[in-house]
Amino acid sequence: MTSSTNQFLKPVTTRVNDAGNLEIGGCDLVDLAEKYATPLYVVDENTIRSVCRDYKKAFEKYSKIHMMYASKALCTSAVTRILDEEGFGFDTVSSGEIYTVYKSGVNMSHVLFNGNNKSYDELSLALDLGVGRISVDNFFELALLNEIAQSKNKNVDILLRITPGIECHTHEYIQTGHLDSKFGFDLTQIDEAVELILNEYKNLKIHGLHAHIGSQIFETSIYPDEIEILVREIARLDEKFSLKLDEINIGGGIGVKYTETDMPPSIYDIGQLVVDKLDIMIGKYGIEPPTVFLEPGRSIISTAGVTLYTVGSSKQVPHGRKYIAVDGGMADNPRPSMYQANYLAEVANKKGDNIPKEKITLAGRFCESGDVLIPEIELPQLDEGDIICVYNTGAYNYSMASNYNKVSKPAMVLVNNSQSDIIISRETLEDLMSHEIIPDRLKK
């Protein structure tokens, strides 16, 4: 089996330097914490490019593959530019993501707009900016999109998002392909949707079918199962409606390694399974090889990111746990409290073998008992001011971050070849207040 970057716990450039500190992208993490303050998101450019190239090589035997980064995992201008350079398109789910990739200089024909409740304004923006595909999720959206397209005298290229009825064994909140889901047309609804497009919604042109089966997926068999359903449906629609669909979007969802016990599949193994199954299904149903879109998100960006914290207070519960608090927590990483997600952490400034270790609970600074980053971890004995590095925080940490307790969101830096660059500035107190207004009748 060929290993791939999504199977690594740490960024590919991680090492202990001569000073005895953790280093990523040639940058000492203790120095980064001192220069930029903490909490601090750190993203390794080399790791992003490494996993992008894994994907392209893993699927190179099928010439009609288009890689689309699932922007919801982490959507920043700098990350967008890197992925654009690596030849990826973009799966977007909001006007904010659409506008970010647009302002980053992306060719908008390489962008898809996805989501289960797109607004009038969002769809209108997508048409105005020339988004290449809109994945239509339901009957309401079909009618709304056609209405907007008519008003703008435009024709819109679409996919139909379907619910394939495949249930993967992941957290129930991140399953998207099983039958009882808020996403997509049920298989029994596809024909009605197609009839509406062909007979009534003349400003919509359907190119293919789109499906997601979940996120943080470790199983391998479900991808071939999904392809069989999509290809079978394309063949059936051609037979019934003489409709020559030539695109399928199989979503993303390949898992990553958050802890030592996690065993995500290799991108290369998934690539081989997908390509082999495509060949079989194309032959079985006698269709032209479709263009296949793949939408990795977490597996592109998660391993590339770490979060740095500074150790603060501690509390030893009599006959119980020892809590060590850091200067961040559930506002900059809500996943442990939301999904019971597990993480690995190390002390960036204590890498010697002779330092005594202790088992602790790594707690956040927010006013919630559930604000615990890691419930139980063994680390070198910690002192106030030590720098903690939590691995694999590139995906769904900043993108889900909040201002809970009126705390500013952290900065984010990109590291590469011993250089660090701010790609998201730390919020200031003035930033926190910038959208608030006191009505005149309440002013002193």
ABEGO torsion letter per residue (X at the ends): XBBBAAABABBAABBBBAAGBBBBGGBBAAAAAAAAEOBBBBBBAAAAAAAAAAAAAAAAABAABBBBBBAAABBBAAAAAAAAAAGBBBBBABAAAAAAAAAAGBBAAABBBBEABBBAAAAAAAAAAGBABBBBABAAAAAAAAAAAAAAGBBBBBBBBBBAGBBBBBBAAABAABABBABEBBAAAAAAAAAAAAAABAABBBAEBBBBAEBGBABAAAAAAAAAAAAAAAAAAAAAAGBBBABBBAEBGBBBBABAABBBBBAAAAAAAAAAAAAAAAAAAGBBBBBBBBBBAAAAAAAABBBBBBBBBBBBBBGBBBBBBBABEAAABAAAAAAGBBBBBBBAABABAABBBBBBBBBBABBBAABBABABBBBBBBBBGBBBBBBGAABGAAAABBABGGBBBBBBBBBBGGBBBBABBBBBAAAAAAABBBBAAABX
